[in-house]
């Protein structure tokens, strides 16, 4: 009878019995369940927190990436604006210096423009620049005078260095003279580099329809003029 009562108790509440048919079962109590539940809750909270933290890190990284790119672009724009302002200041100063030089050297401009016009007025632009180049090459050469007007109007007892200075000069064509004067200004302010057209050693030229018999080294022909090294 005692054994039968124990079996009925085991069927009703199997966990309350320490043995079932001679086999010992673990004894669970409320304290153990609470500990297991707490551990489970902690694990769940940790996993949720870890997932949330990961999402926040990714969002923050994206914000920093976008913000960093915008900051870099902003710095680039600021640098470009600074460089542009500096370039404008430089250009203004260069223009100011050129105007100052031209105002102080109006005689040189006129003499060089006259020489370009009368020597190469009907020549192509390259031919005009070449004549200006020869004129300045002589200014730089110690064998000749040291300023433009003296070079242009130089003459010996027998001959003028540039023949037009010894001749009666016709009225100037305003269009052709404006071009000659523009070239003269740009050559004197180094906007045009004459050495691209003629080398620094080119000191002589003559028209291709004359033959002076010079024993000089021929360098090039531009338009109707043949140029020689001195």
C-alpha positions as semicolon CSV with decimal commas, in nm:
position;residue;x (nm);y (nm);z (nm)
1;X;0,000;0,000;0,000
2;X;0,282;0,240;0,078
3;X;0,450;0,169;-0,254
4;X;0,125;0,225;-0,444
5;X;0,079;0,565;-0,277
6;X;0,427;0,673;-0,380
7;X;0,359;0,582;-0,747
8;X;0,033;0,780;-0,744
9;X;0,226;1,081;-0,607
10;X;0,488;1,043;-0,877
11;X;0,222;1,048;-1,149
12;X;0,057;1,358;-1,006
13;X;0,383;1,557;-0,952
14;X;0,681;1,373;-1,097
15;X;0,929;1,649;-1,003
16;X;0,836;1,634;-0,639
17;X;0,953;1,282;-0,607
18;X;1,317;1,217;-0,547
19;X;1,301;0,874;-0,711
20;X;1,098;0,712;-0,984
21;X;1,115;0,335;-0,987
22;X;1,444;0,347;-0,806
23;X;1,607;0,620;-1,025
24;X;1,703;0,946;-0,852
25;X;1,577;1,269;-1,024
26;X;1,728;1,618;-0,974
27;X;1,549;1,836;-0,732
28;X;1,447;2,179;-0,878
29;X;1,349;2,462;-0,651
30;X;1,240;2,825;-0,698
31;X;1,581;2,969;-0,624
32;X;1,747;2,771;-0,904
33;X;1,477;2,874;-1,154
34;X;1,521;3,240;-1,060
35;X;1,897;3,219;-1,119
36;X;1,850;3,054;-1,457
37;X;1,586;3,309;-1,552
38;X;1,815;3,596;-1,449
39;X;2,101;3,454;-1,654
40;X;1,871;3,419;-1,956
41;X;1,749;3,776;-1,917
42;X;2,107;3,903;-1,894
43;X;2,203;3,713;-2,211
44;X;1,903;3,852;-2,399
45;X;1,977;4,208;-2,282
46;X;2,344;4,168;-2,379
47;X;2,256;4,046;-2,729
48;X;2,006;4,329;-2,780
49;X;2,255;4,585;-2,648
50;X;2,530;4,447;-2,871
51;X;2,308;4,466;-3,177
52;X;2,204;4,823;-3,092
53;X;2,564;4,927;-3,028
54;X;2,671;4,783;-3,362
55;X;2,399;4,977;-3,543
56;X;2,499;5,300;-3,362
57;X;2,864;5,247;-3,451
58;X;2,774;5,199;-3,817
59;X;2,547;5,506;-3,814
60;X;2,815;5,716;-3,641
61;X;3,081;5,595;-3,884
62;X;2,856;5,691;-4,176
63;X;2,793;6,035;-4,023
64;X;3,166;6,089;-3,974
65;X;3,235;5,973;-4,330
66;X;2,978;6,209;-4,482
67;X;3,077;6,490;-4,248
68;X;3,447;6,436;-4,322
69;X;3,388;6,445;-4,697
70;X;3,188;6,767;-4,668
71;X;3,462;6,919;-4,451
72;X;3,731;6,825;-4,706
73;X;3,524;6,975;-4,988
74;X;3,469;7,290;-4,784
75;X;3,845;7,327;-4,723
76;X;3,910;7,273;-5,096
77;X;3,662;7,547;-5,187
78;X;3,819;7,785;-4,937
79;X;4,169;7,715;-5,074
80;X;4,047;7,770;-5,430
81;X;3,891;8,101;-5,331
82;X;4,216;8,209;-5,160
83;X;4,423;8,111;-5,466
84;X;4,181;8,292;-5,696
85;X;4,203;8,609;-5,488
86;X;4,584;8,585;-5,482
87;X;4,588;8,539;-5,860
88;X;4,365;8,844;-5,901
89;X;4,597;9,050;-5,682
90;X;4,901;8,931;-5,879
91;X;4,734;9,013;-6,211
92;X;4,637;9,359;-6,086
93;X;4,994;9,426;-5,973
94;X;5,137;9,300;-6,303
95;X;4,895;9,516;-6,498
96;X;4,983;9,815;-6,280
97;X;5,356;9,761;-6,332
98;X;5,309;9,724;-6,708
99;X;5,110;10,047;-6,727
100;X;5,377;10,220;-6,522
101;X;5,651;10,089;-6,750
102;X;5,464;10,184;-7,065
103;X;5,397;10,536;-6,938
104;X;5,765;10,577;-6,855
105;X;5,878;10,434;-7,188
106;X;5,638;10,589;-7,433
107;X;5,930;10,702;-7,654
108;X;6,064;10,346;-7,681
109;X;5,716;10,219;-7,772
110;X;5,683;10,481;-8,046
111;X;6,029;10,414;-8,188
112;X;5,977;10,036;-8,193
113;X;5,625;10,067;-8,335
114;X;5,756;10,296;-8,611
115;X;6,032;10,050;-8,695
116;X;5,787;9,759;-8,708
117;X;5,546;9,958;-8,923
118;X;5,792;10,094;-9,178
119;X;6,008;9,783;-9,197
120;X;5,735;9,517;-9,187
121;X;5,398;9,689;-9,210
122;X;5,274;9,455;-9,482
123;X;5,444;9,147;-9,341
124;X;5,258;8,874;-9,148
125;X;5,244;8,911;-8,770
126;X;5,538;8,673;-8,731
127;X;5,742;8,896;-8,963
128;X;5,659;9,202;-8,756
129;X;5,765;9,025;-8,436
130;X;6,090;8,918;-8,605
131;X;6,177;9,279;-8,689
132;X;6,102;9,379;-8,329
133;X;6,327;9,091;-8,217
134;X;6,620;9,213;-8,427
135;X;6,574;9,563;-8,286
136;X;6,586;9,439;-7,925
137;X;6,875;9,203;-8,000
138;X;7,076;9,507;-8,101
139;X;6,974;9,693;-7,784
140;X;7,113;9,401;-7,580
141;X;7,431;9,375;-7,788
142;X;7,726;9,589;-7,669
143;X;7,817;9,676;-8,029
144;X;7,499;9,882;-8,060
145;X;7,333;10,161;-7,858
146;X;7,164;10,058;-7,534
147;X;6,813;10,195;-7,595
148;X;6,546;10,136;-7,858
149;X;6,528;10,480;-8,016
150;X;6,907;10,506;-8,053
151;X;6,916;10,166;-8,222
152;X;6,630;10,252;-8,459
153;X;6,777;10,587;-8,564
154;X;7,141;10,478;-8,565
155;X;7,336;10,583;-8,873
156;X;7,692;10,598;-8,994
157;X;7,846;10,853;-9,224
158;X;7,720;10,657;-9,523
159;X;7,410;10,464;-9,428
160;X;7,112;10,442;-9,192
161;X;7,079;10,112;-9,009
162;X;6,708;10,105;-9,095
163;X;6,657;10,263;-9,434
164;X;6,318;10,422;-9,366
165;X;6,479;10,663;-9,116
166;X;6,667;10,825;-9,404
167;X;6,366;10,845;-9,636
168;X;6,059;11,058;-9,667
169;X;5,786;10,871;-9,482
170;X;5,429;10,845;-9,610
171;X;5,122;10,881;-9,386
172;X;5,060;10,583;-9,163
173;X;4,776;10,341;-9,213
174;X;4,588;10,358;-8,880
175;X;4,497;9,987;-8,874
176;X;4,846;9,863;-8,956
177;X;5,006;10,111;-8,717
178;X;4,773;10,007;-8,433
179;X;4,890;9,648;-8,483
180;X;5,255;9,758;-8,488
181;X;5,208;9,956;-8,167
182;X;5,032;9,666;-7,997
183;X;5,321;9,434;-8,087
184;X;5,573;9,693;-7,965
185;X;5,400;9,718;-7,626
186;X;5,377;9,342;-7,582
187;X;5,737;9,288;-7,685
188;X;5,866;9,552;-7,444
189;X;5,661;9,409;-7,154
190;X;5,761;9,049;-7,239
191;X;5,406;8,940;-7,329
192;X;5,558;8,836;-7,661
193;X;5,889;8,651;-7,654
194;X;6,066;8,748;-7,977
195;X;6,324;8,472;-7,930
196;X;6,060;8,217;-8,023
197;X;6,067;8,375;-8,371
198;X;6,434;8,477;-8,400
199;X;6,731;8,381;-8,182
200;X;6,920;8,634;-7,974
201;X;7,213;8,627;-8,220
202;X;7,003;8,746;-8,517
203;X;7,107;9,106;-8,583
204;X;7,052;9,157;-8,958
205;X;6,789;9,104;-9,225
206;X;6,709;9,228;-9,573
207;X;6,427;9,198;-9,823
208;X;6,438;8,896;-10,051
209;X;6,438;9,114;-10,364
210;X;6,783;9,262;-10,289
211;X;7,123;9,096;-10,265
212;X;7,366;9,289;-10,043
213;X;7,631;9,016;-10,060
214;X;7,664;8,978;-9,686
215;X;7,905;8,710;-9,569
216;X;7,688;8,620;-9,274
217;X;7,519;8,304;-9,152
218;X;7,167;8,283;-9,286
219;X;6,921;8,175;-9,016
220;X;6,570;8,186;-9,158
221;X;6,327;8,355;-9,393
222;X;5,999;8,503;-9,268
223;X;5,770;8,665;-9,520
224;X;5,979;8,877;-9,756
225;X;6,272;8,911;-9,514
226;X;6,582;8,693;-9,481
227;X;6,746;8,696;-9,136
228;X;7,113;8,653;-9,049
229;X;7,318;8,593;-8,735
230;X;7,567;8,866;-8,646
